[in-house]
Amino acid sequence: MITTVLFDMGGTLEDIWVDAESDARAIQTLHRMLTDYGLSPDASLEAFKARVDAGWARYGVYRDATDIELKPVQIWCDYVLSDFQFPPETLRPHCEEIAHMWEVTHFHRRLRPRVREMLLGLRERGMKLGVISNTAALYQVFDSLEEYGIRDLFQDVTLSSITGFRKPCTDIFTVSLRQMRSKPEECVYVGDTVSRDVIGSKRAGFACAIQIGSKLTGEKDAQIKREFEPDIVVQEIYEVLPAVERLLTDCRAEEE
């Protein structure tokens, strides 16, 4: 029997994308924040951006090879801003503020239509709800859920920045299951990528993986070994509700 539905955040509950405007705004804001902290980058915006991009690339190589998420202090001090050799004792206290800014500025974010309606429908059908998300900030996902007005609908929010594990690592799914007090064979996972969401949840033994496309799906799923395919593909997030209803109907039929 299905008892639990868990969701990815960026690309699933919310649309998320990067464009030249958001990229430039994030670099400008970061440059200004560092200057305000007394950490002048001493570089043109163009040179500053090139060094920040190189730092993110270095972190991406580490992160993608290990499925480990470091804390914001480590990400920004040891990778993204390491070229600037800022005094760690000055930079460290500001790393979470920087990480939060980056998540909400570098990315455009917008709650998908009818998310709350869909979540309420699942709750009315007895489903436990949670979030499992990869993120490089400690608090941004919690704050965004509050701003969207849906934080109260989730029993648990499990983040890579807190657990240290990134999807598709099965450990982050296991942490969520323990906190939700759910068994994997009772769970549905909803995400926008095969590489992280479908493969991770199916490796963890979830009963069903539902995929919804996002603006990042093609980039994240390029040239992957498709170890698993989604059990269900939806075009709109509200379609998750009737999909779960069908799963419940099928489970009842099997039990009779």
C-alpha angles and dihedrals in degrees: 000000000000112000105156139048118192125190140204113229115212111053093011116052088019134030110241131185144152126223136167091272096053092041092053092044092053093050092048092048092047091050091051094046093052091048090051089052090054091254103120110189089212091213139102116263089253093053091041092053092049091054094045091049089050090051092052089048091054091050091047091056091052095042097047093047094051107026085226122136116207124209117266091255091059095041095053100034100039101033123008098041100021093110091065095057093216114181104270093218089059098042101040098070090057101046098098091048089051092046092051092048091050094051094052098036106037088048128052106225129192131165111244117246117272095009095134091046090052093047092049089051091054091048090051088055091055099259122152110224132209145156129234111186140169108225138154094215129072101219109017096094092050091048093047092050089052092049091050090051095237104098091101092060095065124080092197141014115198117191133189090224090061102036095038090227124108127204129287086041106104092219093076090053090048091052090053093048091052091050092045091044089227133136117234093236088060094053139095120197122202120198144141101237136062091202096059110011107033097036094042096049095043091049086052090055100253115168095229139012118202120195128203118183121241138179088266099047097092093048095047095044098045114129096353127148102248098221090165135016125214115269090216132018120203131187098204127035093234088065088074089076097059090039091057090044089057090049090052091049091050091049092052091049091052091051094053 
